[in-house]
Amino acid sequence: MYACIDLGSNSFHLLIAQWHDEKSQLVERFSNIVQLGEGVTVSGEISPEAFARGIDCLKEFAAVMAKYPIEQYWALGTNALRIANNAPEFISAAREIGIDISVITGIQEAILVYMGVLSALPRTNETRLVVDIGGGSTEIIIGAQERRFVTQSLAIGCVSWRDTYFKDAQSLSTEQLEHALDQATDAATASFETVQESFQKYPWQEAFASSGTAKMLAHICQFRGYQEGKIDLLALEAMKQDVLLCAADPSALLPGLKDRRKDLLMPGWSILVGLMRACALQSISFSPTALREGMLDFMMHNGADTSIVGKDTLPDVTQTEL
């Protein structure tokens, strides 16, 4: 039995699975919104509150793992632990409760996300675009099965975008909120346009978006009558005023939106709209698998040595971490 712990800038995830005959069987899956990256882009440090939330969550994970005969586990830290000045203190505190954390680069994160998304898809020679919008970074991969043509990581995420553009959202008027939303969307579009040349060089036949922001917006689209598991740009554009009204009213919720993700609605919407505009994407499919499934697949075939993630026999044409 094996365990994967994904320490994201917004959520922590625990996946426990059995592995047999090159297939995994899910045993347990847990996700907690920790927001470890809250304020990190502004202060440069994990706040005391986020630090405590993160350690409490890891204690819960350790207690769950103790119930099973875990043969091997892998705990990986992403953007918040890459950039926070006090990340070593958090890693040390986690070690004291029995969890050793390895911090991966944005490129390594992208590789594992790609493997995770592909693990749930049929094998095909078609070129695919995979995008993972996290709390602190967004990973973009273009590839055809094991061959990756583009592997990139951009410093744009729903938590950092919230802290930058929507920190005082509750005190803003509807007009001010719309201005902030337009600013955030334009900034996201500009960020994704920096890699537009790669998008154009390697055209894809299928596009997938993974993790919480994509899941949230796919659910909202579905409740508005669109196809399940699909996110349409027209649907996102059409819901803009409802997104603003929801942000302005503390008691309001859009159908399909969970209250615990409400504060990430505007930043998530702005990032995904910016991505779809920059990529000329009219539609993108939600992928229920992401980093942790990729971690499990990699660990089963290669072990938990972080240093070898990305040591492929077929190197990328493009690898960029911005």
Protein Blocks (a to p, Z undefined) as FASTA:
>chain_A
ZZdddddfkbccddddddeehiacdfbdcdddfklmgoklmnopacfklmmmmmmmmmmm
mmmmmmpccfbdcddddfklmmmmklmmmmmmmmmnopacddddfklmmmmmmmmmmmmp
ccdfbdcddddddfkbccddddehjbcfbdcdddddfklmmmmmmmmmmmpcfklmmmmm
mmmmmmmmmmmmmmmmmmmmmccfbdcdedjklmmmmmmmmmnopaehiacfklmmmmmm
mmmmmmmpmkbccehiafklmmmmmmmmmmmmmmmmmnopabdcddfbdfklmmmmmmmm
nojafklgopafbdcfbdcdZZ
